[in-house]
């Protein structure tokens, strides 16, 4: 099943969400269609035109936004004077609620990739009644165990890249929370220290999460690189701001709250996040969900097989059907 054709927004704007932040949003497709909101990954990567094509534009009112501090939202996290203390999971969920009310949406399907799946799950758990369905890919839950895997555990698989990343951190901080240590460098008053830290982080990202050339090329943009590295390490270094007890996963712990919300989890069989078994545990705890495994695919939602499975899911929900039979 192919992606839907490229399309442009029929409306867009900047929403004042408070704290000096303005969030970019856009709507595509059918103004009277089924509402769906797209949550990008990162945190801090921003939305891309590709994500519009995962929905039937005749059936859906597709809402995309750039979360605080990234993409076209302002102020951008690449600016050293941008206040990151008002960029947390709770702030992003409040922004979603402001946007939902601004657009006059009662309930919407929530689509999320990678970090976006963490945000989508927590949003559905804490805002019951406004999420009609969930479609998630590159599934994560934001637990400390997942951060430890991605910042240290995968060093056993990519030892050369890991040593380069680790050696860029202060000697006394190489055995602790590596994301937090990198974030402290990214908050340095010295721009050269910040730039070296941003490069070290994105080099490690490209080593541990293979991505297509188009995605890797974004890291050569110094504005994107700085904003992305600063935002990811801000979240990863602070337990994704999910509160106490996040070692095993607050999101996974509260999976039972999703009862009654249909969901589809599309996961590549080669996604390194699978090493912890999180997506399987989530599906077993959330009985109204289905798990679709795509062979020979990794973390990228645009690879062959992944996009087709995601389009199949949004098509089923547009038709009013639930998850396919397991």
N, C-alpha and C positions, 0 to 999 in steps of 0.2 A: 504494500500500500504506500503510494508516494506521498510526499509532503504536499500540502495545499499550495497554490500559487502565491508568489510574493504579493504583498498588499501594503498599502500605506494607511496611517491612522486617519480617521475622519474627524477626530478631535484630540486635543492635547492641552496640557497646561502645567503650571507650577502651583502646587498646593502648599500653603503656609501651614506647617505642622507645629510651629512653636519652636522655642529655643534658638531662634535665628535661622532655622532650617526651612528650605523650600524643596519639596519633592516633585520631581518630574513624573508625569503620568501621561498615558495615551490610550485611546480606545480605537479598536479596529473591528472590521466585520459588520455584523448586523446590529444596528442600534437597539433593535427590539428582540435580539436573540437571547439565548441563555447566558447569563453573566459568568465569566471565568476570569480569575486574576492569576497572573504569572509571577512567581517569585524566583528571581535569579540566584545564582550561587555566589560563592566567594567565602565569606561575606565581602562585598565590595567590587564585584565584577561588572555589574550593570546588565541591563537587558539588551538583547540583540534582535535584529529583524528575523533571524531564523526561528525564534520562539513563536512568532505570530503564525507560522505556517503549520503548527501542530494542531490547529483547530479549523473546523469547517467555517469559513467566514459567512456562509449563509445561515448557519445555525447558532453561532456564538457572538456575543458581545465581548470581545477580548480586551481585557485591561492589562496593561503592562506598566511597571513603574521601576524607576531606579531608586533603590533604597538610600537612606540617608548617607551622604558623604561620597556617593559614587555616580558615575555616568554623568547625566545632565543635571542631577540634583545639586543644590548649593547650600552651604559652602562645601567644597570638595575636600576629602580627607588628605589629599596631597599637600594642601596648605598647612604649614606648621602651626598656624594660629587657629586652626579649626578645633573646636572643643569636642573631644571624643567622649567625654563623660556623659554626653547626652545622645550617644549612639550605642544603644543596648537592645537586647531582644525585646524588652518591655516597650521601649520607644518605637521600635519598628512595628510591633503589633498595634500600638495606639495609632500609628500612622495609617495602617491598613483600615482601621475602623473609621478614621477621619475621611479617608478616600472613599470607602464604601458609602458612607452617608452623603458625602459630597456628590457622588454619582447617582444617588437615589437607588442603590442596590439593596434588596432585602436579604438575599442569600446568593452566594456564588460558589462555583466550583473553584477549588484552590489547587493550582499546579505548581510544583516546586522541584528544583534540581539541586542536588548536593546540599549546601547550606540552606538553600531554599526549601528543601524537604524538612529540615529541622524547624525552620520558622513556620512552615505550613502545619506541621504536626502540633507544635506548641500553640499556635493560633487556634487550631480546631479544638484543642483540649481546654483552652481557657476562654473561648468565646463560643460556647455551644449555641446552636440554633442559626448561625449565620453561614455555616459551611455545608453545602449540599453534597459534595463529593470531594475526594482527594485523588490526584494523580501525581505520583512521585517517582523520581528517577535519580540514579546515583545516590541511593537512599542513605541518609545518615541520621543520627539522633543527637549529636552534639555532646556525647558523653566524654568524660576525661579519658576513658580508655581509648576512644577513637583518636583523640588528639595525641595521646602517647604513641599510638601505632604510627600515625602519620609523621610525627616529628622525630621519633627515635626508633621505633620498631622496624620500620622499613629500611633503616640504615644497614640492616643485615643483608638486604637484597640489593641495595645500591650503595656499597661501602665507600667508593671513591667520592661520589657526590655528597654523601653524608659527611664525610670527613672534611670536605671543603666547606660545607655549611657550618658544621660544628666549630671548626677552627676560626670562623669569622666572628664568633661570640667571645666575650671575655673569658679568660681561662677559669676564673672562679665560678662561672655560671653554666658550664658545659654539662653538668650532671643533674641539673634541676629542670625547671619548666623552660624548655627551649623557646617556645613561642613567646613567653613573657620576657625572656632575656633579649630576644630579637626586638620585641616591641620597645623595650627600654632604649635600645640604640636608635630606633626610629623616632623616639621622642627627644633625642639629643638636640641641644641648641646648635650643634655644629652640622651644617648641611652636608659636608663630606662624609661624616659618620653616618648620617641618615641615608645617603645615597648608597654607600657600601652595604649597609644592612638590607636595604630594599633589594639590591641586586643579589645578595646572598640568599635571601628568602625566595625570590622568584626563580633563581637557578635551581634551588632544591625542589620547588613546586614542579617545574618542568621535568625534573628527573624522576620524581616519585609518581606523578600523575601524567603519563604520556598524553599529549593532546595534539590535534591537527596543527599544521603550520600556521593557519590563520589565528588560532588562539595563542600560540606561542609568540607570534609577532607582536601581540599587544604589550608584552613585557618590555619591548624595546622603546615604547613610548614612556618617557620618564614621568609624566604626570600619572598615567595609568599605573605604572609600576609602583610608585610611591604610595598612591592612594590605596591600591590593592594590598600591598604588603602591610601597611599600617593598620588597615581595617581587619584583615585576617588575623594578624597577631594580637590585636586588641581583643578580639572575641575568643580566639583559641587560648590566649594567655589568661583569660578570666572565666574559664568554664562556660563559655557562651552565655554568660549572665543568666544561667538557669537556676542558680541558687544552690543551697547545700544539698549534699547527697547525690551529686552528679557523677561520682566515680562509676557507678553502674548505669547511670542514665536516668534523669528525671523524666524524659520523654517516654522511654521504654517502661518505666515504672507506672506511668499514668496511661498506658495504652488502652486500658479497659474503659477509659472515659470516652473513647472513640466509638463505643457501641452505638450502632444505628447509623453511622456515617459510612457509606460505601467508599471503597478505595481500591486503587490499582497501584502496585509497586512494580516498576519496570527496572530490572537490575541486570547489568552485564555480568556474565559468568567470570570475567577476568578482572572485575573491579576489586582493587586491593582492600577496600572496606569490607569485603566479604570475609576476610581472615578472622574477624571477630564474631561472625555469625549474626550480626545485629539485625539484618533485614529479615532473616528467618525467624528470629525471636519476636520481632515486631509483628510479623504476619500471624504467628501462632497466638499472640496475645490480643490481636485485633481481628476477630473472627469475621467481620464484615469486609475484610480486604482480600484481595487475591495477589499472588506473587507470580510475575511473569519473568522468567530467566531467559536472557538472550545470549546464546552461545557465541564464543569468540569475540565478545564485546567487553569494553572496559568501562571507564567512568564517564565517557563522552556521550551525551544524549543524541548527538548528530550522526553517529556511526550507523552503517547498514544494520538493519534489524531493530535497533533501538528506536529510531524515529517511527518506523512502521508500527511497532508495538504501542508507542505513545499515541499515535494518530488513531489506532484501533480503539484505544481506551476512551479518548475524547469523543470519538464517533458514537460509541455505545452510550455514553452518558448524555450526549445530545439527543439521542433517540429515546431517552427515558429508561434505558435498560441499566441493570446493575452490573457488577463484575461478571465476567464470563465464568462458566462452570469450571470448577477446579477438578 
